Each structure stands twice: as C-alpha cells, then as structure tokens.
Amino acid sequence: MKNEGLEIDEVTIATIHKAAGMVGNVLFGRWIHGFYLESGRVEWDVYLGSVLGDMYAKCHSCDDAKKMFQQMPFRDVVAWLYEDII
C-alpha cells in the first residue's frame, strides 16, 4: 500500500487487527498496534480500542484486552459489552 502511495488510516488498521484476531496472530497484532497506534501514526479512538480489545481477546491475551478497555478515553455501548466478556 505504501509503495502505491495509499494512505494507511484508521480503517486499514482496524481491518488488519480484525484479521490478526481471526487467525490468532497476536504477535503481528501487537506489532501493528505499536507501530501505528502507540507511535501516533494513526489516531486512537473508541472504535480502534474496541477492535484491539477484540483482537487480543480472540488471541487469548485477556490481560491485554482488559488493558485496551481501561485505556480508552471514551467508552461506547460496544466497548462496555466487550468489558463484560473479558
């Protein structure tokens, strides 16, 4: 995508995290999380927080899923549903 000049945005990152959760690849999900979100390359929001929590939970990393929930600056109804699961 980068070679084609396409911008990597929040939707791209959410899609990548959903895919990482589906295949259970927590290492790749953590790398994307650190490289794009922790570094500030992509803006963090409640949707990405929910997607991250979902990815970590699907990868059986419940401590990380709970951490994502707790770090959300704003929680919507979907985020509260995930909190009940983890």
PyMOL Python script that loads the backbone (N, CA, C, O; Angstrom):
from pymol import cmd

cmd.read_pdbstr("""\
ATOM      1  N   MET A   1       0.825  -1.188   0.000  1.00  0.00           N
ATOM      2  CA  MET A   1       0.000   0.000   0.000  1.00  0.00           C
ATOM      3  C   MET A   1       0.867   1.248   0.000  1.00  0.00           C
ATOM      4  O   MET A   1       0.599   2.215  -0.714  1.00  0.00           O
ATOM      5  N   LYS A   2       1.898   1.205   0.806  1.00  0.00           N
ATOM      6  CA  LYS A   2       2.779   2.357   0.896  1.00  0.00           C
ATOM      7  C   LYS A   2       3.469   2.619  -0.439  1.00  0.00           C
ATOM      8  O   LYS A   2       3.603   3.769  -0.855  1.00  0.00           O
ATOM      9  N   ASN A   3       3.905   1.557  -1.107  1.00  0.00           N
ATOM     10  CA  ASN A   3       4.564   1.701  -2.406  1.00  0.00           C
ATOM     11  C   ASN A   3       3.631   2.270  -3.464  1.00  0.00           C
ATOM     12  O   ASN A   3       4.081   2.923  -4.406  1.00  0.00           O
ATOM     13  N   GLU A   4       2.336   2.026  -3.313  1.00  0.00           N
ATOM     14  CA  GLU A   4       1.348   2.540  -4.263  1.00  0.00           C
ATOM     15  C   GLU A   4       0.887   3.952  -3.920  1.00  0.00           C
ATOM     16  O   GLU A   4       0.085   4.541  -4.644  1.00  0.00           O
ATOM     17  N   GLY A   5       1.394   4.492  -2.816  1.00  0.00           N
ATOM     18  CA  GLY A   5       1.028   5.847  -2.417  1.00  0.00           C
ATOM     19  C   GLY A   5      -0.295   5.937  -1.673  1.00  0.00           C
ATOM     20  O   GLY A   5      -0.843   7.029  -1.519  1.00  0.00           O
ATOM     21  N   LEU A   6      -0.817   4.803  -1.208  1.00  0.00           N
ATOM     22  CA  LEU A   6      -2.070   4.808  -0.466  1.00  0.00           C
ATOM     23  C   LEU A   6      -1.803   5.112   1.002  1.00  0.00           C
ATOM     24  O   LEU A   6      -0.833   4.628   1.585  1.00  0.00           O
ATOM     25  N   GLU A   7      -2.669   5.911   1.582  1.00  0.00           N
ATOM     26  CA  GLU A   7      -2.511   6.292   2.980  1.00  0.00           C
ATOM     27  C   GLU A   7      -3.075   5.212   3.893  1.00  0.00           C
ATOM     28  O   GLU A   7      -4.155   4.678   3.641  1.00  0.00           O
ATOM     29  N   ILE A   8      -2.351   4.897   4.939  1.00  0.00           N
ATOM     30  CA  ILE A   8      -2.818   3.934   5.926  1.00  0.00           C
ATOM     31  C   ILE A   8      -3.558   4.725   6.993  1.00  0.00           C
ATOM     32  O   ILE A   8      -2.977   5.581   7.661  1.00  0.00           O
ATOM     33  N   ASP A   9      -4.851   4.432   7.150  1.00  0.00           N
ATOM     34  CA  ASP A   9      -5.681   5.176   8.090  1.00  0.00           C
ATOM     35  C   ASP A   9      -6.294   4.246   9.136  1.00  0.00           C
ATOM     36  O   ASP A   9      -5.929   3.074   9.229  1.00  0.00           O
ATOM     37  N   GLU A  10      -7.220   4.777   9.912  1.00  0.00           N
ATOM     38  CA  GLU A  10      -7.838   4.020  10.992  1.00  0.00           C
ATOM     39  C   GLU A  10      -8.585   2.789  10.485  1.00  0.00           C
ATOM     40  O   GLU A  10      -8.571   1.746  11.137  1.00  0.00           O
ATOM     41  N   VAL A  11      -9.231   2.902   9.340  1.00  0.00           N
ATOM     42  CA  VAL A  11      -9.976   1.769   8.775  1.00  0.00           C
ATOM     43  C   VAL A  11      -9.017   0.647   8.394  1.00  0.00           C
ATOM     44  O   VAL A  11      -9.308  -0.525   8.633  1.00  0.00           O
ATOM     45  N   THR A  12      -7.899   0.992   7.814  1.00  0.00           N
ATOM     46  CA  THR A  12      -6.892  -0.004   7.444  1.00  0.00           C
ATOM     47  C   THR A  12      -6.382  -0.733   8.678  1.00  0.00           C
ATOM     48  O   THR A  12      -6.283  -1.960   8.685  1.00  0.00           O
ATOM     49  N   ILE A  13      -6.062   0.018   9.714  1.00  0.00           N
ATOM     50  CA  ILE A  13      -5.533  -0.568  10.945  1.00  0.00           C
ATOM     51  C   ILE A  13      -6.587  -1.460  11.603  1.00  0.00           C
ATOM     52  O   ILE A  13      -6.261  -2.545  12.087  1.00  0.00           O
ATOM     53  N   ALA A  14      -7.838  -1.017  11.626  1.00  0.00           N
ATOM     54  CA  ALA A  14      -8.915  -1.831  12.199  1.00  0.00           C
ATOM     55  C   ALA A  14      -9.061  -3.146  11.442  1.00  0.00           C
ATOM     56  O   ALA A  14      -9.232  -4.201  12.052  1.00  0.00           O
ATOM     57  N   THR A  15      -8.996  -3.083  10.127  1.00  0.00           N
ATOM     58  CA  THR A  15      -9.123  -4.287   9.301  1.00  0.00           C
ATOM     59  C   THR A  15      -7.976  -5.250   9.559  1.00  0.00           C
ATOM     60  O   THR A  15      -8.186  -6.460   9.650  1.00  0.00           O
ATOM     61  N   ILE A  16      -6.780  -4.726   9.674  1.00  0.00           N
ATOM     62  CA  ILE A  16      -5.613  -5.574   9.948  1.00  0.00           C
ATOM     63  C   ILE A  16      -5.762  -6.250  11.308  1.00  0.00           C
ATOM     64  O   ILE A  16      -5.463  -7.436  11.444  1.00  0.00           O
ATOM     65  N   HIS A  17      -6.223  -5.504  12.317  1.00  0.00           N
ATOM     66  CA  HIS A  17      -6.393  -6.098  13.639  1.00  0.00           C
ATOM     67  C   HIS A  17      -7.500  -7.142  13.655  1.00  0.00           C
ATOM     68  O   HIS A  17      -7.386  -8.152  14.350  1.00  0.00           O
ATOM     69  N   LYS A  18      -8.559  -6.916  12.905  1.00  0.00           N
ATOM     70  CA  LYS A  18      -9.614  -7.931  12.808  1.00  0.00           C
ATOM     71  C   LYS A  18      -9.066  -9.210  12.204  1.00  0.00           C
ATOM     72  O   LYS A  18      -9.361 -10.307  12.678  1.00  0.00           O
ATOM     73  N   ALA A  19      -8.271  -9.065  11.159  1.00  0.00           N
ATOM     74  CA  ALA A  19      -7.672 -10.241  10.514  1.00  0.00           C
ATOM     75  C   ALA A  19      -6.714 -10.959  11.460  1.00  0.00           C
ATOM     76  O   ALA A  19      -6.704 -12.189  11.514  1.00  0.00           O
ATOM     77  N   ALA A  20      -5.905 -10.200  12.209  1.00  0.00           N
ATOM     78  CA  ALA A  20      -4.965 -10.807  13.156  1.00  0.00           C
ATOM     79  C   ALA A  20      -5.722 -11.594  14.227  1.00  0.00           C
ATOM     80  O   ALA A  20      -5.283 -12.669  14.637  1.00  0.00           O
ATOM     81  N   GLY A  21      -6.850 -11.063  14.676  1.00  0.00           N
ATOM     82  CA  GLY A  21      -7.669 -11.769  15.652  1.00  0.00           C
ATOM     83  C   GLY A  21      -8.291 -13.028  15.086  1.00  0.00           C
ATOM     84  O   GLY A  21      -8.384 -14.042  15.778  1.00  0.00           O
ATOM     85  N   MET A  22      -8.717 -12.972  13.836  1.00  0.00           N
ATOM     86  CA  MET A  22      -9.346 -14.144  13.198  1.00  0.00           C
ATOM     87  C   MET A  22      -8.371 -15.303  13.069  1.00  0.00           C
ATOM     88  O   MET A  22      -8.767 -16.459  13.224  1.00  0.00           O
ATOM     89  N   VAL A  23      -7.109 -15.019  12.790  1.00  0.00           N
ATOM     90  CA  VAL A  23      -6.125 -16.095  12.633  1.00  0.00           C
ATOM     91  C   VAL A  23      -5.343 -16.346  13.915  1.00  0.00           C
ATOM     92  O   VAL A  23      -4.540 -17.277  13.971  1.00  0.00           O
ATOM     93  N   GLY A  24      -5.563 -15.533  14.946  1.00  0.00           N
ATOM     94  CA  GLY A  24      -4.896 -15.724  16.224  1.00  0.00           C
ATOM     95  C   GLY A  24      -3.437 -15.321  16.242  1.00  0.00           C
ATOM     96  O   GLY A  24      -2.641 -15.899  16.982  1.00  0.00           O
ATOM     97  N   ASN A  25      -3.075 -14.332  15.433  1.00  0.00           N
ATOM     98  CA  ASN A  25      -1.684 -13.896  15.345  1.00  0.00           C
ATOM     99  C   ASN A  25      -1.467 -12.664  16.223  1.00  0.00           C
ATOM    100  O   ASN A  25      -1.447 -11.534  15.733  1.00  0.00           O
ATOM    101  N   VAL A  26      -1.306 -12.897  17.520  1.00  0.00           N
ATOM    102  CA  VAL A  26      -1.169 -11.797  18.460  1.00  0.00           C
ATOM    103  C   VAL A  26       0.142 -11.035  18.264  1.00  0.00           C
ATOM    104  O   VAL A  26       0.190  -9.829  18.504  1.00  0.00           O
ATOM    105  N   LEU A  27       1.187 -11.703  17.839  1.00  0.00           N
ATOM    106  CA  LEU A  27       2.471 -11.013  17.629  1.00  0.00           C
ATOM    107  C   LEU A  27       2.369  -9.970  16.530  1.00  0.00           C
ATOM    108  O   LEU A  27       2.867  -8.855  16.687  1.00  0.00           O
ATOM    109  N   PHE A  28       1.729 -10.318  15.417  1.00  0.00           N
ATOM    110  CA  PHE A  28       1.536  -9.351  14.327  1.00  0.00           C
ATOM    111  C   PHE A  28       0.627  -8.211  14.793  1.00  0.00           C
ATOM    112  O   PHE A  28       0.893  -7.044  14.508  1.00  0.00           O
ATOM    113  N   GLY A  29      -0.449  -8.556  15.510  1.00  0.00           N
ATOM    114  CA  GLY A  29      -1.356  -7.533  16.029  1.00  0.00           C
ATOM    115  C   GLY A  29      -0.656  -6.569  16.964  1.00  0.00           C
ATOM    116  O   GLY A  29      -0.894  -5.363  16.904  1.00  0.00           O
ATOM    117  N   ARG A  30       0.205  -7.087  17.828  1.00  0.00           N
ATOM    118  CA  ARG A  30       0.968  -6.224  18.737  1.00  0.00           C
ATOM    119  C   ARG A  30       1.922  -5.318  17.967  1.00  0.00           C
ATOM    120  O   ARG A  30       2.097  -4.151  18.317  1.00  0.00           O
ATOM    121  N   TRP A  31       2.537  -5.855  16.922  1.00  0.00           N
ATOM    122  CA  TRP A  31       3.467  -5.051  16.139  1.00  0.00           C
ATOM    123  C   TRP A  31       2.735  -3.888  15.467  1.00  0.00           C
ATOM    124  O   TRP A  31       3.193  -2.747  15.512  1.00  0.00           O
ATOM    125  N   ILE A  32       1.593  -4.189  14.843  1.00  0.00           N
ATOM    126  CA  ILE A  32       0.798  -3.134  14.201  1.00  0.00           C
ATOM    127  C   ILE A  32       0.330  -2.120  15.246  1.00  0.00           C
ATOM    128  O   ILE A  32       0.371  -0.913  15.007  1.00  0.00           O
ATOM    129  N   HIS A  33      -0.105  -2.604  16.377  1.00  0.00           N
ATOM    130  CA  HIS A  33      -0.549  -1.734  17.466  1.00  0.00           C
ATOM    131  C   HIS A  33       0.561  -0.761  17.865  1.00  0.00           C
ATOM    132  O   HIS A  33       0.333   0.445  17.962  1.00  0.00           O
ATOM    133  N   GLY A  34       1.739  -1.283  18.091  1.00  0.00           N
ATOM    134  CA  GLY A  34       2.855  -0.431  18.491  1.00  0.00           C
ATOM    135  C   GLY A  34       3.320   0.511  17.400  1.00  0.00           C
ATOM    136  O   GLY A  34       3.574   1.690  17.651  1.00  0.00           O
ATOM    137  N   PHE A  35       3.433  -0.012  16.186  1.00  0.00           N
ATOM    138  CA  PHE A  35       3.988   0.784  15.087  1.00  0.00           C
ATOM    139  C   PHE A  35       3.057   1.914  14.671  1.00  0.00           C
ATOM    140  O   PHE A  35       3.524   3.018  14.391  1.00  0.00           O
ATOM    141  N   TYR A  36       1.758   1.665  14.626  1.00  0.00           N
ATOM    142  CA  TYR A  36       0.841   2.684  14.119  1.00  0.00           C
ATOM    143  C   TYR A  36       0.100   3.447  15.215  1.00  0.00           C
ATOM    144  O   TYR A  36      -0.101   4.654  15.080  1.00  0.00           O
ATOM    145  N   LEU A  37      -0.309   2.784  16.290  1.00  0.00           N
ATOM    146  CA  LEU A  37      -1.104   3.470  17.304  1.00  0.00           C
ATOM    147  C   LEU A  37      -0.252   4.076  18.409  1.00  0.00           C
ATOM    148  O   LEU A  37      -0.406   5.255  18.728  1.00  0.00           O
ATOM    149  N   GLU A  38       0.627   3.304  18.986  1.00  0.00           N
ATOM    150  CA  GLU A  38       1.454   3.819  20.081  1.00  0.00           C
ATOM    151  C   GLU A  38       2.378   4.935  19.604  1.00  0.00           C
ATOM    152  O   GLU A  38       2.687   5.855  20.362  1.00  0.00           O
ATOM    153  N   SER A  39       2.814   4.856  18.363  1.00  0.00           N
ATOM    154  CA  SER A  39       3.714   5.886  17.840  1.00  0.00           C
ATOM    155  C   SER A  39       2.969   7.137  17.377  1.00  0.00           C
ATOM    156  O   SER A  39       3.595   8.164  17.111  1.00  0.00           O
ATOM    157  N   GLY A  40       1.644   7.063  17.279  1.00  0.00           N
ATOM    158  CA  GLY A  40       0.856   8.221  16.870  1.00  0.00           C
ATOM    159  C   GLY A  40       0.690   8.373  15.367  1.00  0.00           C
ATOM    160  O   GLY A  40       0.205   9.406  14.904  1.00  0.00           O
ATOM    161  N   ARG A  41       1.081   7.367  14.599  1.00  0.00           N
ATOM    162  CA  ARG A  41       0.915   7.451  13.139  1.00  0.00           C
ATOM    163  C   ARG A  41      -0.558   7.408  12.743  1.00  0.00           C
ATOM    164  O   ARG A  41      -0.945   7.955  11.711  1.00  0.00           O
ATOM    165  N   VAL A  42      -1.377   6.757  13.567  1.00  0.00           N
ATOM    166  CA  VAL A  42      -2.819   6.688  13.349  1.00  0.00           C
ATOM    167  C   VAL A  42      -3.486   7.098  14.655  1.00  0.00           C
ATOM    168  O   VAL A  42      -3.038   6.715  15.736  1.00  0.00           O
ATOM    169  N   GLU A  43      -4.556   7.876  14.551  1.00  0.00           N
ATOM    170  CA  GLU A  43      -5.228   8.391  15.737  1.00  0.00           C
ATOM    171  C   GLU A  43      -6.065   7.312  16.418  1.00  0.00           C
ATOM    172  O   GLU A  43      -6.819   6.589  15.768  1.00  0.00           O
ATOM    173  N   TRP A  44      -5.922   7.220  17.712  1.00  0.00           N
ATOM    174  CA  TRP A  44      -6.640   6.270  18.559  1.00  0.00           C
ATOM    175  C   TRP A  44      -8.066   6.765  18.784  1.00  0.00           C
ATOM    176  O   TRP A  44      -8.265   7.952  19.046  1.00  0.00           O
ATOM    177  N   ASP A  45      -9.061   5.887  18.687  1.00  0.00           N
ATOM    178  CA  ASP A  45     -10.434   6.246  19.011  1.00  0.00           C
ATOM    179  C   ASP A  45     -11.130   5.043  19.635  1.00  0.00           C
ATOM    180  O   ASP A  45     -10.526   3.981  19.788  1.00  0.00           O
ATOM    181  N   VAL A  46     -12.396   5.209  19.993  1.00  0.00           N
ATOM    182  CA  VAL A  46     -13.120   4.141  20.686  1.00  0.00           C
ATOM    183  C   VAL A  46     -13.306   2.922  19.779  1.00  0.00           C
ATOM    184  O   VAL A  46     -13.298   1.789  20.259  1.00  0.00           O
ATOM    185  N   TYR A  47     -13.472   3.146  18.485  1.00  0.00           N
ATOM    186  CA  TYR A  47     -13.630   2.018  17.562  1.00  0.00           C
ATOM    187  C   TYR A  47     -12.343   1.184  17.513  1.00  0.00           C
ATOM    188  O   TYR A  47     -12.396  -0.042  17.616  1.00  0.00           O
ATOM    189  N   LEU A  48     -11.210   1.833  17.357  1.00  0.00           N
ATOM    190  CA  LEU A  48      -9.944   1.098  17.333  1.00  0.00           C
ATOM    191  C   LEU A  48      -9.672   0.430  18.678  1.00  0.00           C
ATOM    192  O   LEU A  48      -9.118  -0.669  18.717  1.00  0.00           O
ATOM    193  N   GLY A  49     -10.045   1.062  19.757  1.00  0.00           N
ATOM    194  CA  GLY A  49      -9.884   0.444  21.072  1.00  0.00           C
ATOM    195  C   GLY A  49     -10.699  -0.833  21.190  1.00  0.00           C
ATOM    196  O   GLY A  49     -10.233  -1.826  21.749  1.00  0.00           O
ATOM    197  N   SER A  50     -11.923  -0.803  20.660  1.00  0.00           N
ATOM    198  CA  SER A  50     -12.773  -1.997  20.679  1.00  0.00           C
ATOM    199  C   SER A  50     -12.208  -3.095  19.789  1.00  0.00           C
ATOM    200  O   SER A  50     -12.229  -4.270  20.155  1.00  0.00           O
ATOM    201  N   VAL A  51     -11.705  -2.711  18.621  1.00  0.00           N
ATOM    202  CA  VAL A  51     -11.115  -3.692  17.708  1.00  0.00           C
ATOM    203  C   VAL A  51      -9.869  -4.321  18.333  1.00  0.00           C
ATOM    204  O   VAL A  51      -9.659  -5.530  18.232  1.00  0.00           O
ATOM    205  N   LEU A  52      -9.049  -3.498  18.975  1.00  0.00           N
ATOM    206  CA  LEU A  52      -7.856  -4.019  19.636  1.00  0.00           C
ATOM    207  C   LEU A  52      -8.230  -4.972  20.767  1.00  0.00           C
ATOM    208  O   LEU A  52      -7.644  -6.046  20.896  1.00  0.00           O
ATOM    209  N   GLY A  53      -9.198  -4.583  21.578  1.00  0.00           N
ATOM    210  CA  GLY A  53      -9.650  -5.452  22.654  1.00  0.00           C
ATOM    211  C   GLY A  53     -10.167  -6.774  22.126  1.00  0.00           C
ATOM    212  O   GLY A  53      -9.893  -7.829  22.698  1.00  0.00           O
ATOM    213  N   ASP A  54     -10.911  -6.718  21.039  1.00  0.00           N
ATOM    214  CA  ASP A  54     -11.435  -7.924  20.408  1.00  0.00           C
ATOM    215  C   ASP A  54     -10.303  -8.805  19.885  1.00  0.00           C
ATOM    216  O   ASP A  54     -10.324 -10.021  20.073  1.00  0.00           O
ATOM    217  N   MET A  55      -9.319  -8.197  19.233  1.00  0.00           N
ATOM    218  CA  MET A  55      -8.185  -8.957  18.701  1.00  0.00           C
ATOM    219  C   MET A  55      -7.425  -9.658  19.820  1.00  0.00           C
ATOM    220  O   MET A  55      -7.116 -10.845  19.721  1.00  0.00           O
ATOM    221  N   TYR A  56      -7.125  -8.915  20.886  1.00  0.00           N
ATOM    222  CA  TYR A  56      -6.394  -9.514  21.999  1.00  0.00           C
ATOM    223  C   TYR A  56      -7.204 -10.635  22.658  1.00  0.00           C
ATOM    224  O   TYR A  56      -6.648 -11.672  23.020  1.00  0.00           O
ATOM    225  N   ALA A  57      -8.503 -10.429  22.813  1.00  0.00           N
ATOM    226  CA  ALA A  57      -9.339 -11.471  23.420  1.00  0.00           C
ATOM    227  C   ALA A  57      -9.372 -12.723  22.549  1.00  0.00           C
ATOM    228  O   ALA A  57      -9.264 -13.836  23.064  1.00  0.00           O
ATOM    229  N   LYS A  58      -9.518 -12.554  21.246  1.00  0.00           N
ATOM    230  CA  LYS A  58      -9.539 -13.706  20.341  1.00  0.00           C
ATOM    231  C   LYS A  58      -8.207 -14.446  20.326  1.00  0.00           C
ATOM    232  O   LYS A  58      -8.156 -15.640  20.033  1.00  0.00           O
ATOM    233  N   CYS A  59      -7.139 -13.738  20.640  1.00  0.00           N
ATOM    234  CA  CYS A  59      -5.804 -14.357  20.688  1.00  0.00           C
ATOM    235  C   CYS A  59      -5.484 -14.862  22.104  1.00  0.00           C
ATOM    236  O   CYS A  59      -4.338 -15.203  22.398  1.00  0.00           O
ATOM    237  N   HIS A  60      -6.500 -14.907  22.977  1.00  0.00           N
ATOM    238  CA  HIS A  60      -6.360 -15.417  24.342  1.00  0.00           C
ATOM    239  C   HIS A  60      -5.386 -14.591  25.181  1.00  0.00           C
ATOM    240  O   HIS A  60      -4.726 -15.121  26.075  1.00  0.00           O
ATOM    241  N   SER A  61      -5.300 -13.303  24.892  1.00  0.00           N
ATOM    242  CA  SER A  61      -4.457 -12.391  25.657  1.00  0.00           C
ATOM    243  C   SER A  61      -5.380 -11.441  26.425  1.00  0.00           C
ATOM    244  O   SER A  61      -5.443 -10.245  26.143  1.00  0.00           O
ATOM    245  N   CYS A  62      -6.088 -12.007  27.397  1.00  0.00           N
ATOM    246  CA  CYS A  62      -7.137 -11.266  28.099  1.00  0.00           C
ATOM    247  C   CYS A  62      -6.608 -10.078  28.907  1.00  0.00           C
ATOM    248  O   CYS A  62      -7.304  -9.073  29.050  1.00  0.00           O
ATOM    249  N   ASP A  63      -5.401 -10.183  29.427  1.00  0.00           N
ATOM    250  CA  ASP A  63      -4.834  -9.043  30.161  1.00  0.00           C
ATOM    251  C   ASP A  63      -4.658  -7.842  29.233  1.00  0.00           C
ATOM    252  O   ASP A  63      -4.940  -6.707  29.616  1.00  0.00           O
ATOM    253  N   ASP A  64      -4.188  -8.100  28.008  1.00  0.00           N
ATOM    254  CA  ASP A  64      -4.037  -7.010  27.039  1.00  0.00           C
ATOM    255  C   ASP A  64      -5.399  -6.472  26.607  1.00  0.00           C
ATOM    256  O   ASP A  64      -5.546  -5.268  26.394  1.00  0.00           O
ATOM    257  N   ALA A  65      -6.393  -7.346  26.477  1.00  0.00           N
ATOM    258  CA  ALA A  65      -7.738  -6.905  26.099  1.00  0.00           C
ATOM    259  C   ALA A  65      -8.306  -5.980  27.171  1.00  0.00           C
ATOM    260  O   ALA A  65      -8.886  -4.940  26.859  1.00  0.00           O
ATOM    261  N   LYS A  66      -8.137  -6.360  28.420  1.00  0.00           N
ATOM    262  CA  LYS A  66      -8.626  -5.531  29.522  1.00  0.00           C
ATOM    263  C   LYS A  66      -7.877  -4.204  29.573  1.00  0.00           C
ATOM    264  O   LYS A  66      -8.471  -3.162  29.848  1.00  0.00           O
ATOM    265  N   LYS A  67      -6.584  -4.242  29.312  1.00  0.00           N
ATOM    266  CA  LYS A  67      -5.773  -3.023  29.293  1.00  0.00           C
ATOM    267  C   LYS A  67      -6.282  -2.049  28.215  1.00  0.00           C
ATOM    268  O   LYS A  67      -6.338  -0.841  28.445  1.00  0.00           O
ATOM    269  N   MET A  68      -6.650  -2.581  27.040  1.00  0.00           N
ATOM    270  CA  MET A  68      -7.181  -1.730  25.967  1.00  0.00           C
ATOM    271  C   MET A  68      -8.466  -1.060  26.417  1.00  0.00           C
ATOM    272  O   MET A  68      -8.680   0.126  26.163  1.00  0.00           O
ATOM    273  N   PHE A  69      -9.330  -1.832  27.094  1.00  0.00           N
ATOM    274  CA  PHE A  69     -10.579  -1.258  27.582  1.00  0.00           C
ATOM    275  C   PHE A  69     -10.306  -0.138  28.582  1.00  0.00           C
ATOM    276  O   PHE A  69     -10.918   0.927  28.511  1.00  0.00           O
ATOM    277  N   GLN A  70      -9.397  -0.381  29.503  1.00  0.00           N
ATOM    278  CA  GLN A  70      -9.110   0.602  30.538  1.00  0.00           C
ATOM    279  C   GLN A  70      -8.446   1.855  29.993  1.00  0.00           C
ATOM    280  O   GLN A  70      -8.585   2.927  30.584  1.00  0.00           O
ATOM    281  N   GLN A  71      -7.723   1.749  28.877  1.00  0.00           N
ATOM    282  CA  GLN A  71      -7.031   2.908  28.307  1.00  0.00           C
ATOM    283  C   GLN A  71      -7.907   3.747  27.389  1.00  0.00           C
ATOM    284  O   GLN A  71      -7.502   4.834  26.977  1.00  0.00           O
ATOM    285  N   MET A  72      -9.104   3.261  27.060  1.00  0.00           N
ATOM    286  CA  MET A  72      -9.980   4.034  26.182  1.00  0.00           C
ATOM    287  C   MET A  72     -10.394   5.330  26.866  1.00  0.00           C
ATOM    288  O   MET A  72     -10.893   5.305  27.991  1.00  0.00           O
ATOM    289  N   PRO A  73     -10.190   6.466  26.193  1.00  0.00           N
ATOM    290  CA  PRO A  73     -10.589   7.740  26.805  1.00  0.00           C
ATOM    291  C   PRO A  73     -12.106   7.895  26.859  1.00  0.00           C
ATOM    292  O   PRO A  73     -12.623   8.638  27.693  1.00  0.00           O
ATOM    293  N   PHE A  74     -12.817   7.203  25.980  1.00  0.00           N
ATOM    294  CA  PHE A  74     -14.273   7.253  25.913  1.00  0.00           C
ATOM    295  C   PHE A  74     -14.753   5.846  25.587  1.00  0.00           C
ATOM    296  O   PHE A  74     -14.172   5.181  24.729  1.00  0.00           O
ATOM    297  N   ARG A  75     -15.801   5.384  26.254  1.00  0.00           N
ATOM    298  CA  ARG A  75     -16.320   4.037  26.013  1.00  0.00           C
ATOM    299  C   ARG A  75     -17.765   4.124  25.546  1.00  0.00           C
ATOM    300  O   ARG A  75     -18.598   4.764  26.188  1.00  0.00           O
ATOM    301  N   ASP A  76     -18.056   3.473  24.422  1.00  0.00           N
ATOM    302  CA  ASP A  76     -19.428   3.411  23.938  1.00  0.00           C
ATOM    303  C   ASP A  76     -20.066   2.101  24.394  1.00  0.00           C
ATOM    304  O   ASP A  76     -19.463   1.345  25.155  1.00  0.00           O
ATOM    305  N   VAL A  77     -21.278   1.834  23.931  1.00  0.00           N
ATOM    306  CA  VAL A  77     -22.012   0.636  24.336  1.00  0.00           C
ATOM    307  C   VAL A  77     -21.258  -0.628  23.933  1.00  0.00           C
ATOM    308  O   VAL A  77     -21.201  -1.584  24.706  1.00  0.00           O
ATOM    309  N   VAL A  78     -20.685  -0.644  22.745  1.00  0.00           N
ATOM    310  CA  VAL A  78     -19.941  -1.816  22.274  1.00  0.00           C
ATOM    311  C   VAL A  78     -18.744  -2.084  23.176  1.00  0.00           C
ATOM    312  O   VAL A  78     -18.476  -3.237  23.512  1.00  0.00           O
ATOM    313  N   ALA A  79     -18.031  -1.055  23.568  1.00  0.00           N
ATOM    314  CA  ALA A  79     -16.872  -1.225  24.441  1.00  0.00           C
ATOM    315  C   ALA A  79     -17.290  -1.816  25.785  1.00  0.00           C
ATOM    316  O   ALA A  79     -16.585  -2.665  26.331  1.00  0.00           O
ATOM    317  N   TRP A  80     -18.422  -1.381  26.322  1.00  0.00           N
ATOM    318  CA  TRP A  80     -18.885  -1.926  27.596  1.00  0.00           C
ATOM    319  C   TRP A  80     -19.289  -3.387  27.451  1.00  0.00           C
ATOM    320  O   TRP A  80     -19.131  -4.157  28.399  1.00  0.00           O
ATOM    321  N   LEU A  81     -19.798  -3.785  26.308  1.00  0.00           N
ATOM    322  CA  LEU A  81     -20.117  -5.196  26.083  1.00  0.00           C
ATOM    323  C   LEU A  81     -18.855  -6.038  26.094  1.00  0.00           C
ATOM    324  O   LEU A  81     -18.851  -7.131  26.660  1.00  0.00           O
ATOM    325  N   TYR A  82     -17.780  -5.552  25.480  1.00  0.00           N
ATOM    326  CA  TYR A  82     -16.508  -6.274  25.490  1.00  0.00           C
ATOM    327  C   TYR A  82     -15.954  -6.379  26.904  1.00  0.00           C
ATOM    328  O   TYR A  82     -15.345  -7.389  27.260  1.00  0.00           O
ATOM    329  N   GLU A  83     -16.163  -5.333  27.721  1.00  0.00           N
ATOM    330  CA  GLU A  83     -15.638  -5.358  29.075  1.00  0.00           C
ATOM    331  C   GLU A  83     -16.278  -6.486  29.876  1.00  0.00           C
ATOM    332  O   GLU A  83     -15.616  -7.117  30.700  1.00  0.00           O
ATOM    333  N   ASP A  84     -17.550  -6.739  29.638  1.00  0.00           N
ATOM    334  CA  ASP A  84     -18.234  -7.834  30.330  1.00  0.00           C
ATOM    335  C   ASP A  84     -17.665  -9.191  29.941  1.00  0.00           C
ATOM    336  O   ASP A  84     -17.646 -10.113  30.757  1.00  0.00           O
ATOM    337  N   ILE A  85     -17.203  -9.321  28.706  1.00  0.00           N
ATOM    338  CA  ILE A  85     -16.656 -10.579  28.220  1.00  0.00           C
ATOM    339  C   ILE A  85     -15.287 -10.853  28.835  1.00  0.00           C
ATOM    340  O   ILE A  85     -14.993 -11.982  29.229  1.00  0.00           O
ATOM    341  N   ILE A  86     -14.452  -9.818  28.916  1.00  0.00           N
ATOM    342  CA  ILE A  86     -13.100 -10.028  29.423  1.00  0.00           C
ATOM    343  C   ILE A  86     -13.108  -9.875  30.919  1.00  0.00           C
ATOM    344  O   ILE A  86     -12.065 -10.012  31.559  1.00  0.00           O
TER     345      ILE A  86
END
""", "prot")
cmd.dss("prot")
cmd.show_as("cartoon", "prot")
cmd.util.cbc("prot")
cmd.orient("prot")
